[in-house]
């Protein structure tokens, strides 16, 4: 992460083209060979920062109150991580604006951004599955149970513990259906398109034109989308 912050600082101050991997290594106080031990290119160096931002939002979905439906949990996560006063300073938002916009100008950096976004979808799907399973059984989803998607037929699949009407503990496996994967992709796309669109403007990070406002508008446009699928 220290290397990632050094890379981001140089990218923002002097541009991607004018920054070499050796410059990043020097700014981070390490040898170039140490830089290449962690990253294959200068563009990959900011991947941890991209991932940290995505992880904040995903964790907010995971930790949302169990009483919330999936659309409500997604909006809750937006309020917790993308809205004004959510713990991210104005200067950090400007850094984010520059780094995300740079991905539009560099194919190599766009690839890094795309890989982080895809990984976020894969992390979110089991979280949505855990919330659905918990809601169906009237229990709170165990955040730890949704850490790793697995096949429903696998005995080691993630599961949610619930109580039967006779108060006998039962375990309901988390089923990561294609529809749930699609739902996770839709939710992540709402955030991705919002921050990408915002990064191309001079709009402040607050208000209807900011990341939170744009994301909420996209989620609202989904209307009666079946987050849990027909099942």
Buried (B, 14 or more C-beta within 10 A) or exposed (E): EEBBBBBBBBBBEEEBEEBEBEBBBBBBEBEBEEBEEBBEEBBBBBBBBBBEBBBBBBBBBBBBEBEBBBBEBBBBBBBBBBBBEBEBEEEEBEBBBBBBBBBEEBEEBBBBBEBBBEBBBBBBBBBBBBBBBBBEBEBBBBEEBBEEBBEEEEEEBBBBBBEEEEEEEEEBBBBBBEBBBBBBBBBBEBBBEBBBBBBEEEBEBBEEBBBBBBBBEBBEEBEEEEBBEEE
